[in-house]
Amino acid sequence: MIPFLRVAIVFVCGLSLSSGCSRSDDARPGAEERHPSVASSSTQPQGMPLVVVPTDSPQFKQLRIEPVREQASPTDEVVAPARVMINPNRISRVVPPVQGRVLAVSVKIGDTVTEGQPLVTLNSPDADAAISTYLQADATLRQAKVTLAKTETDLERARKLLEFQGISEKDALAAQNDAATARAALENAEAARALTLRKLSLYGLKPSDLQQPVVVRAPIAGVVTDISVVPGDYRAAVSFATDVTTPLMSIADLSTVWVSSDVPEPFMRHIRVGDSVEIVFVGYPGEKFSGRVARIGSSLDPQTRTLKVYVDLLNPARRFAPEMFGTMRHAGTPRLLPVVPVAAIVQEYGRSEVFVERAPGQFERRVVTTGVRTGDLVAITSGLEANSRVIVDGAILLRGQ
């Protein structure tokens, strides 16, 4: 019995010593270091983790921190591709006033012309016909004047003879009717002569000389953009029965141009006729030009779901040529918003972030929503308040930390 009790006592003591040793190991200083994750999670603040940069470190000295200020910024901005086009209200298509054979073409594509400058010379039988018609009308007018003078003289003599009963009242009335008829004939002759003279004026012909060439002149000042005639061509006059839809040439006044832009459907409500817009061209990087909305399309493009917007742009120096590409920007109604420099915003994982100072050397990553950029400043529509202190230079050094 005694040996058995000894073994039992030793076994119980061994269990007691084993459990006691285990408790003493857990209670030793530094035991918690074997579970750093538990200790770290118990001390982390709620939300985004803070980025700590020691204030005496070289990295901290590269950071520039400033308070966020407010500025009037547009709430909505429309940005759309743009293309320069000729203003359709300032283009003229030159057509011949008479039919005939082309003798000479005095200009070339790209030439600058003034209003009234000769463009094309025609040899036309219509010119001789117009002069002949005028000469006939002029002769008829002279004859009508002579007839009216004679009938008025006869009427005056008849009135005097009627006073002395030298003629009957019937003869006096006949003389009066002849004078009235002659006066009406004179008025008709004057109208016919004025009409033929007007026709000669439109043709640019003198009323006396036959076999005059017809000179087609520039109706407006501008630039020759297209020519579809060469010497020797025979061209018909304006008529619905002949093929006269092709003009001799086209002249465009490029002192102003239109900028055509395709505005997406969600932004069409922000554009109105008369609004001021900003244009940036690929050919003039860094330069901005201002224009006004002249016209807005009446229907959407069913394929692209965009609306045509036409901007009137002054072009006195001829810097803007048709088919130039650029971008149109239209800012909405401004309101006070926090603004930060572009360098303060860090792009990471598709988000825009800034670093807000919580304490010296401690910064909170803050996800923000950016608005319209004006120069080097970007408006913040959500996620940041005015007077918060943020890193405005060197924020990229903390990216990924």
Backbone torsions as a table, in degrees:
resi	resn	phi	psi	omega
1	MET	NA	-39.6	-175.5
2	ILE	-63.4	-46.2	178.2
3	PRO	-60.2	-36.6	-179.2
4	PHE	-65.6	-41.7	178.6
5	LEU	-64.3	-37.1	178.9
6	ARG	-62.6	-41.7	-179.9
7	VAL	-66.0	-41.1	179.8
8	ALA	-63.8	-45.1	-179.7
9	ILE	-62.0	-42.5	179.0
10	VAL	-62.4	-39.5	-179.2
11	PHE	-65.2	-43.4	179.6
12	VAL	-65.9	-43.4	178.4
13	CYS	-62.1	-37.5	178.6
14	GLY	-63.0	-41.0	177.5
15	LEU	-64.3	-41.0	-179.8
16	SER	-64.6	-42.9	-179.6
17	LEU	-65.9	-36.8	-178.8
18	SER	-65.5	-45.2	179.3
19	SER	-68.2	-35.6	177.8
20	GLY	-66.0	-40.0	177.6
21	CYS	-64.2	-38.1	-179.2
22	SER	-63.9	-42.2	-180.0
23	ARG	-66.3	-35.1	-179.0
24	SER	-70.1	-32.7	178.1
25	ASP	-66.8	-41.8	-178.9
26	ASP	-68.5	-27.3	-177.0
27	ALA	-86.5	-7.9	-177.5
28	ARG	-66.3	147.7	176.2
29	PRO	-61.3	139.2	178.9
30	GLY	91.0	-1.8	179.7
31	ALA	-64.6	-33.7	-179.7
32	GLU	-66.9	-15.9	-179.5
33	GLU	-68.7	-18.2	178.5
34	ARG	-76.9	-5.2	179.7
35	HIS	-131.1	62.8	-174.2
36	PRO	-64.4	-31.5	-177.3
37	SER	-63.2	-37.5	179.7
38	VAL	-66.8	-43.1	180.0
39	ALA	-66.1	-39.2	-178.0
40	SER	-67.0	-42.2	-177.8
41	SER	-67.3	-27.6	-179.4
42	SER	-74.0	-17.7	-178.2
43	THR	-107.8	-4.8	-178.0
44	GLN	-76.4	139.9	175.8
45	PRO	-75.2	162.2	178.7
46	GLN	-73.3	154.2	177.5
47	GLY	86.4	-152.6	-178.0
48	MET	-66.6	139.1	179.8
49	PRO	-70.7	149.4	178.3
50	LEU	-80.8	144.9	173.4
51	VAL	-101.9	120.4	-175.3
52	VAL	-103.5	126.3	175.8
53	VAL	-125.4	113.5	-179.5
54	PRO	-54.5	135.4	-175.5
55	THR	-67.5	-19.5	179.8
56	ASP	-98.8	9.7	-178.1
57	SER	-87.7	154.9	176.5
58	PRO	-61.6	-31.6	-179.6
59	GLN	-65.2	-39.6	-179.5
60	PHE	-64.9	-35.0	-179.1
61	LYS	-67.4	-18.4	178.7
62	GLN	-86.9	-4.5	-179.0
63	LEU	-92.9	139.6	174.5
64	ARG	-117.6	123.9	-174.1
65	ILE	-116.2	131.7	179.8
66	GLU	-141.0	155.4	176.4
67	PRO	-74.3	149.6	178.8
68	VAL	-78.6	131.9	178.2
69	ARG	-114.0	163.6	-179.5
70	GLU	-101.1	151.8	180.0
71	GLN	-153.3	146.6	176.7
72	ALA	-68.2	114.8	-177.6
73	SER	-130.1	146.3	177.5
74	PRO	-65.5	140.4	-178.4
75	THR	-80.7	-33.1	-179.1
76	ASP	-130.8	139.8	178.2
77	GLU	-131.1	129.7	177.0
78	VAL	-98.2	123.1	177.9
79	VAL	-123.5	122.7	-175.9
80	ALA	-146.4	150.2	176.5
81	PRO	-65.4	150.4	-175.7
82	ALA	-137.0	156.1	180.0
83	ARG	-145.1	135.8	179.8
84	VAL	-78.3	137.2	177.1
85	MET	-140.1	162.1	177.5
86	ILE	-71.0	136.1	175.8
87	ASN	-65.3	114.9	-176.8
88	PRO	-63.2	-17.7	177.9
89	ASN	-83.0	-4.6	-177.3
90	ARG	-128.0	39.1	176.5
91	ILE	-129.3	141.4	-179.5
92	SER	-128.4	133.6	177.0
93	ARG	-105.2	117.6	-172.8
94	VAL	-82.9	123.7	176.4
95	VAL	-122.1	150.5	-179.3
96	PRO	-74.5	138.1	177.6
97	PRO	-76.6	-19.7	-179.6
98	VAL	-135.8	162.6	174.9
99	GLN	-85.7	151.9	179.4
100	GLY	165.3	-179.5	-178.9
101	ARG	-98.0	137.9	-177.5
102	VAL	-75.1	123.7	177.8
103	LEU	-92.1	-38.7	-176.3
104	ALA	-157.5	147.7	172.6
105	VAL	-117.5	119.1	-168.7
106	SER	-93.9	-4.1	-176.8
107	VAL	-132.4	167.7	177.9
108	LYS	-127.1	165.6	177.8
109	ILE	-62.4	133.4	-179.8
110	GLY	94.8	-10.2	179.1
111	ASP	-70.4	144.3	173.3
112	THR	-92.9	127.2	-176.9
113	VAL	-121.3	156.8	175.9
114	THR	-104.8	160.9	179.3
115	GLU	-63.3	128.7	-179.7
116	GLY	90.6	-0.8	-179.3
117	GLN	-72.0	137.8	178.5
118	PRO	-62.7	135.6	-180.0
119	LEU	-116.5	-51.9	-175.7
120	VAL	-136.8	141.5	176.7
121	THR	-113.5	130.1	-177.8
122	LEU	-119.4	146.8	169.2
123	ASN	-105.5	109.8	-170.6
124	SER	-128.4	133.8	172.7
125	PRO	-68.8	-23.3	178.0
126	ASP	-64.0	-28.2	178.9
127	ALA	-65.2	-46.3	178.3
128	ASP	-63.7	-37.6	179.0
129	ALA	-64.7	-39.7	179.6
130	ALA	-66.4	-40.4	178.2
131	ILE	-65.5	-42.5	179.6
132	SER	-62.6	-40.9	178.4
133	THR	-63.8	-38.1	178.2
134	TYR	-65.6	-42.9	-179.1
135	LEU	-63.4	-38.1	177.3
136	GLN	-66.0	-42.6	178.7
137	ALA	-64.3	-37.4	178.9
138	ASP	-66.1	-41.2	178.4
139	ALA	-65.0	-40.1	178.3
140	THR	-63.2	-37.8	178.5
141	LEU	-65.0	-42.4	179.6
142	ARG	-64.1	-41.4	178.6
143	GLN	-63.6	-38.9	179.1
144	ALA	-65.1	-35.8	177.7
145	LYS	-65.3	-42.3	179.2
146	VAL	-64.1	-44.2	-179.6
147	THR	-62.5	-42.4	-180.0
148	LEU	-64.3	-39.9	179.5
149	ALA	-63.5	-40.8	-179.8
150	LYS	-66.5	-46.0	-178.8
151	THR	-66.2	-34.8	177.5
152	GLU	-67.4	-37.8	176.7
153	THR	-65.1	-42.5	178.8
154	ASP	-63.3	-38.6	-179.6
155	LEU	-65.8	-39.9	179.1
156	GLU	-65.2	-41.2	178.8
157	ARG	-67.3	-38.2	179.3
158	ALA	-64.7	-37.6	179.3
159	ARG	-65.0	-39.8	179.2
160	LYS	-67.9	-41.4	179.1
161	LEU	-66.7	-31.9	179.3
162	LEU	-66.7	-30.0	178.7
163	GLU	-65.6	-33.3	-178.7
164	PHE	-102.4	15.6	179.4
165	GLN	62.2	29.7	-179.4
166	GLY	-78.9	-24.5	176.1
167	ILE	-136.6	164.5	178.7
168	SER	-79.3	162.5	178.1
169	GLU	-64.3	-30.5	178.3
170	LYS	-63.8	-41.3	178.7
171	ASP	-67.3	-34.7	178.7
172	ALA	-66.3	-41.4	177.7
173	LEU	-64.9	-36.7	178.1
174	ALA	-63.8	-41.4	177.6
175	ALA	-63.3	-36.7	178.3
176	GLN	-66.3	-41.4	178.0
177	ASN	-65.2	-38.2	178.2
178	ASP	-62.8	-39.5	179.1
179	ALA	-66.5	-40.2	179.3
180	ALA	-65.9	-39.2	178.2
181	THR	-65.0	-41.5	179.2
182	ALA	-65.1	-37.2	178.5
183	ARG	-65.9	-41.1	177.6
184	ALA	-65.9	-38.8	177.3
185	ALA	-63.5	-36.6	178.4
186	LEU	-66.2	-41.4	178.6
187	GLU	-63.1	-41.0	177.5
188	ASN	-64.4	-40.5	179.5
189	ALA	-66.0	-38.2	177.7
190	GLU	-65.2	-41.4	179.3
191	ALA	-65.1	-41.8	179.7
192	ALA	-65.3	-40.8	179.0
193	ARG	-65.9	-40.7	178.8
194	ALA	-63.5	-37.6	179.4
195	LEU	-65.6	-45.3	179.5
196	THR	-67.8	-33.1	178.2
197	LEU	-68.5	-37.2	176.6
198	ARG	-63.9	-39.1	178.5
199	LYS	-64.0	-42.6	177.1
200	LEU	-62.0	-37.5	-180.0
201	SER	-64.7	-40.3	177.8
202	LEU	-64.8	-35.2	178.4
203	TYR	-79.2	-13.6	-176.9
204	GLY	74.3	33.6	-176.6
205	LEU	-107.8	152.0	172.1
206	LYS	-84.2	147.1	-173.0
207	PRO	-77.6	0.8	-173.9
208	SER	-116.8	-37.5	-172.1
209	ASP	-86.8	130.6	174.4
210	LEU	-86.7	165.5	178.8
211	GLN	58.5	41.4	175.7
212	GLN	-88.4	138.6	173.5
213	PRO	-73.8	149.2	177.0
214	VAL	-93.7	123.7	-179.9
215	VAL	-103.1	118.8	176.4
216	VAL	-86.9	123.4	-174.5
217	ARG	-110.1	161.5	-178.8
218	ALA	-69.8	124.1	179.3
219	PRO	-74.2	-25.3	179.0
220	ILE	-139.9	165.3	172.7
221	ALA	-86.5	141.1	-179.6
222	GLY	169.1	-153.5	-177.3
223	VAL	-117.8	135.6	177.4
224	VAL	-73.6	115.0	-177.0
225	THR	-102.0	-15.3	-177.3
226	ASP	-160.2	140.2	176.0
227	ILE	-133.6	129.4	-179.1
228	SER	-127.7	35.2	-179.3
229	VAL	-146.0	147.2	175.9
230	VAL	-135.4	158.7	177.6
231	PRO	-56.3	135.6	-178.5
232	GLY	102.8	-18.5	177.7
233	ASP	-65.6	148.6	173.6
234	TYR	-109.4	124.0	-177.4
235	ARG	-120.6	139.8	178.1
236	ALA	-89.4	161.4	178.4
237	ALA	-78.4	175.3	-180.0
238	VAL	-64.6	118.8	-179.5
239	SER	-161.3	144.9	178.3
240	PHE	-76.1	-15.9	-176.0
241	ALA	-89.6	-9.8	-177.6
242	THR	-123.2	165.6	-179.1
243	ASP	-82.3	88.9	-179.0
244	VAL	-122.1	14.3	-178.5
245	THR	-72.0	-23.9	178.8
246	THR	-82.0	115.9	-179.3
247	PRO	-75.1	164.9	175.5
248	LEU	-65.6	-41.3	-179.6
249	MET	-165.7	171.6	177.4
250	SER	-124.3	139.7	178.7
251	ILE	-124.3	130.4	-178.9
252	ALA	-119.8	133.9	173.2
253	ASP	-85.8	106.0	-175.8
254	LEU	-95.9	15.9	175.9
255	SER	-66.6	-24.1	168.8
256	THR	-135.2	146.9	178.0
257	VAL	-129.9	166.4	172.8
258	TRP	-104.4	144.5	172.7
259	VAL	-112.5	114.6	-178.9
260	SER	-92.2	132.4	-178.2
261	SER	-135.3	144.6	178.1
262	ASP	-102.5	103.8	-176.9
263	VAL	-91.5	126.6	179.0
264	PRO	-60.2	151.2	-175.8
265	GLU	-56.0	-40.9	-178.3
266	PRO	-64.3	-18.3	-175.8
267	PHE	-107.4	0.6	-175.1
268	MET	-65.2	-24.2	-178.9
269	ARG	-69.7	-15.8	-177.9
270	HIS	-87.6	-7.9	-175.0
271	ILE	-105.5	132.6	176.4
272	ARG	-135.0	151.9	176.4
273	VAL	-62.2	131.9	-178.1
274	GLY	97.0	-11.8	178.8
275	ASP	-65.6	144.9	175.3
276	SER	-85.5	135.4	-180.0
277	VAL	-130.9	164.1	179.7
278	GLU	-112.8	134.2	-179.6
279	ILE	-118.2	133.0	173.9
280	VAL	-122.5	128.0	-177.0
281	PHE	-106.0	147.5	177.8
282	VAL	-63.0	-35.8	-177.9
283	GLY	-74.3	-14.7	179.8
284	TYR	-129.5	70.4	-178.1
285	PRO	-62.7	138.8	178.6
286	GLY	87.2	-10.4	179.0
287	GLU	-102.8	144.7	179.0
288	LYS	-123.4	139.1	-177.8
289	PHE	-126.4	146.3	-176.1
290	SER	-110.5	138.0	177.1
291	GLY	-144.2	177.2	179.7
292	ARG	-125.8	144.2	180.0
293	VAL	-67.3	119.5	-178.5
294	ALA	-96.6	-32.1	-176.4
295	ARG	-156.7	147.4	177.0
296	ILE	-124.2	133.8	-179.7
297	GLY	-58.7	155.2	-177.0
298	SER	-93.4	-8.2	-179.1
299	SER	-148.8	155.0	178.9
300	LEU	-82.3	151.6	171.0
301	ASP	-74.7	119.6	-175.5
302	PRO	-67.3	-20.4	-178.6
303	GLN	-85.7	-46.9	-176.0
304	THR	-97.1	-10.5	-177.7
305	ARG	55.6	46.1	178.5
306	THR	-125.3	160.1	179.9
307	LEU	-116.7	133.9	179.7
308	LYS	-74.7	130.3	175.8
309	VAL	-126.2	131.4	-177.7
310	TYR	-114.9	125.0	-177.3
311	VAL	-109.1	131.2	177.7
312	ASP	-85.8	121.8	-174.9
313	LEU	-127.4	124.7	178.1
314	LEU	-66.9	141.4	-176.6
315	ASN	-139.9	55.2	-175.3
316	PRO	-66.5	-31.1	-178.4
317	ALA	-93.4	5.8	179.9
318	ARG	57.5	37.8	179.1
319	ARG	-80.0	-23.8	-175.3
320	PHE	-103.8	115.8	-179.3
321	ALA	-103.2	147.9	177.0
322	PRO	-54.5	142.3	179.3
323	GLU	79.7	6.4	171.7
324	MET	-67.9	144.9	-179.0
325	PHE	-105.6	151.5	178.4
326	GLY	-167.1	-159.6	-179.3
327	THR	-135.1	135.7	176.0
328	MET	-102.3	134.3	177.3
329	ARG	-124.8	134.0	177.8
330	HIS	-132.0	117.7	-178.2
331	ALA	-89.6	141.9	178.9
332	GLY	-82.6	-165.0	-178.7
333	THR	-67.3	126.9	-177.5
334	PRO	-77.8	152.0	171.6
335	ARG	-150.0	162.9	-176.9
336	LEU	-69.9	124.2	179.0
337	LEU	-138.8	152.2	172.0
338	PRO	-64.0	140.3	178.4
339	VAL	-129.8	145.1	177.7
340	VAL	-134.9	155.6	174.7
341	PRO	-63.3	156.4	-179.5
342	VAL	-59.7	-36.3	-177.6
343	ALA	-67.0	-15.2	-179.5
344	ALA	-78.0	-16.5	-175.7
345	ILE	-96.7	129.9	179.1
346	VAL	-115.3	129.1	178.0
347	GLN	-94.6	123.1	179.6
348	GLU	-150.8	128.4	-179.3
349	TYR	56.0	36.9	177.9
350	GLY	75.4	10.9	-179.2
351	ARG	-117.7	154.0	173.7
352	SER	-98.7	124.9	-176.4
353	GLU	-129.1	151.7	170.6
354	VAL	-129.1	162.1	179.7
355	PHE	-109.4	113.3	-177.8
356	VAL	-97.5	129.9	-179.5
357	GLU	-75.9	122.5	176.0
358	ARG	-98.1	-32.1	177.7
359	ALA	-159.2	165.0	178.9
360	PRO	-55.2	118.8	179.4
361	GLY	84.1	0.4	-179.7
362	GLN	-121.5	127.6	-174.3
363	PHE	-130.9	140.3	178.0
364	GLU	-104.2	130.0	174.2
365	ARG	-73.6	126.5	-177.3
366	ARG	-125.2	121.4	176.6
367	VAL	-78.4	128.4	-176.6
368	VAL	-127.5	161.9	173.8
369	THR	-109.9	121.5	-176.5
370	THR	-89.3	152.0	177.7
371	GLY	-113.9	-136.6	-175.5
372	VAL	-80.2	138.4	176.9
373	ARG	-92.9	131.5	176.6
374	THR	-125.1	104.9	-175.9
375	GLY	67.1	-123.4	179.6
376	ASP	-98.0	7.6	-178.7
377	LEU	-111.0	144.3	178.8
378	VAL	-121.5	130.2	177.2
379	ALA	-75.3	143.7	177.7
380	ILE	-112.0	115.3	-176.5
381	THR	-86.8	-22.1	177.6
382	SER	-160.1	151.6	176.0
383	GLY	100.9	-5.6	-176.7
384	LEU	-149.3	141.8	179.1
385	GLU	-110.4	156.6	176.1
386	ALA	-65.1	151.0	179.1
387	ASN	74.4	-3.1	171.0
388	SER	-67.5	145.8	179.5
389	ARG	-95.4	124.7	-177.4
390	VAL	-129.6	161.0	174.3
391	ILE	-77.6	116.7	-178.6
392	VAL	-101.0	-11.3	177.7
393	ASP	-149.5	126.9	-178.8
394	GLY	98.1	4.9	-179.4
395	ALA	-62.7	-28.0	-178.8
396	ILE	-63.9	-21.9	179.7
397	LEU	-68.1	-23.4	-177.3
398	LEU	-96.4	1.5	-179.6
399	ARG	-64.4	134.3	179.1
400	GLY	86.8	-5.6	179.2
401	GLN	-89.6	NA	NA
